[in-house]
Amino acid sequence: MCCAVTDTMTPPTKQESALECRVLDASDAEAYWHFRLESLEREPLAFTEAPSEHRQMTIAETAERLRQHPGNPSFVVGAFVNGKLAGIAGFYRQKGDKTRHKGHVFGVYVAAEHRGKSIARQVMTELLRRARALPGLEQVDLSVAETQPAARKLYESLGFQVWGREPRAVKVGDKYVDEEWMVVRFDQGPLRGRI
Ligand SMILES: CC(C)(COP(=O)(O)OP(=O)(O)OC[C@H]1O[C@@H](n2cnc3c(N)ncnc32)[C@H](O)[C@@H]1OP(=O)(O)O)[C@@H](O)C(=O)NCCC(=O)NCCS
């Protein structure tokens, strides 16, 4: 499946309507809000945020977070299949003087009916390409639950390496889930020169 990467809000042409990857903006807030809720409801062990917490955020607040401007250190890459959101991956950059060399990935999710078609790989590749282009950004980390081996394999294949494990990082009902923390550095490892 091809992935047309675009920076604008121009609707996809017929030719590129199969899959479009782009950074979401404020106008995507409603679609993103619902898609994020779907991810939290369908994959409760994969994410730390609870659906009830997500519901407390309004569409207007979501739009403000997605609005792209120079002061916004975060973005969400979305994959659209025939104009409908099918996959997402979020990024934010630490703000402190001593931590702004680091970024963090959150909320990676592909709708069940679209899995196994390289959508997550393309969304993550686009996220890493953009992160790498940020001046002074040197590494990106993420956490992955032990219950999500597909995600872990994806991250490993993109160059992320495990640096630690947090036992009982998440408690869902009476079930505890460990999380592994992974990092990719742009100055070394298999990603070097690839993105
Ligand atoms: C993890 C997830 C995002 C992968 O999405 P996807 O679009 O199906 O993944 P892709 O087709 O791009 O596959 C990319 C790589 O992921 C890994 N992968 C994907 N599905 C896999 C599976 N069922 N089993 C093992 N590895 C798998 C493989 O390394 C694959 O590369 P390959 O095709 O070259 O072998 C998706 O399964 C998902 O949303 N899972 C639930 C939520 C989740 O776990 N999010 C991560 C939170 S940290």
The ligand as an ORCA input file, in Angstrom:
! r2SCAN-3c Opt
* xyz 0 1
  C       1.044     -2.523     17.144
  C       0.176     -2.000     16.002
  C       0.171     -0.490     16.082
  C       0.806     -2.469     14.687
  O       0.046     -1.901     13.609
  P       0.094     -2.492     12.111
  O      -0.285     -1.411     11.187
  O      -0.670     -3.744     12.036
  O       1.658     -2.831     11.959
  P       2.444     -2.951     10.582
  O       1.625     -3.723      9.604
  O       2.948     -1.621     10.191
  O       3.660     -3.887     11.000
  C       4.918     -3.320     11.329
  C       5.717     -4.312     12.152
  O       5.083     -4.529     13.414
  C       5.285     -5.889     13.807
  N       3.990     -6.547     13.819
  C       2.821     -6.061     13.379
  N       1.838     -6.933     13.606
  C       2.411     -8.018     14.189
  C       1.907     -9.237     14.688
  N       0.617     -9.552     14.624
  N       2.777    -10.094     15.270
  C       4.093     -9.809     15.359
  N       4.621     -8.634     14.913
  C       3.787     -7.766     14.334
  C       6.209     -6.486     12.767
  O       7.556     -6.231     13.149
  C       5.858     -5.678     11.544
  O       6.872     -5.669     10.578
  P       6.861     -6.764      9.377
  O       5.520     -6.650      8.735
  O       7.982     -6.311      8.509
  O       7.070     -8.091     10.037
  C      -1.268     -2.551     16.080
  O      -1.214     -3.960     16.170
  C      -2.063     -2.015     17.245
  O      -2.681     -0.969     17.153
  N      -2.043     -2.753     18.382
  C      -2.835     -2.381     19.559
  C      -2.335     -1.119     20.221
  C      -0.884     -1.174     20.628
  O      -0.359     -2.201     21.025
  N      -0.231      0.008     20.564
  C       1.122      0.166     20.984
  C       1.149      0.835     22.302
  S       2.847      0.999     22.909
*
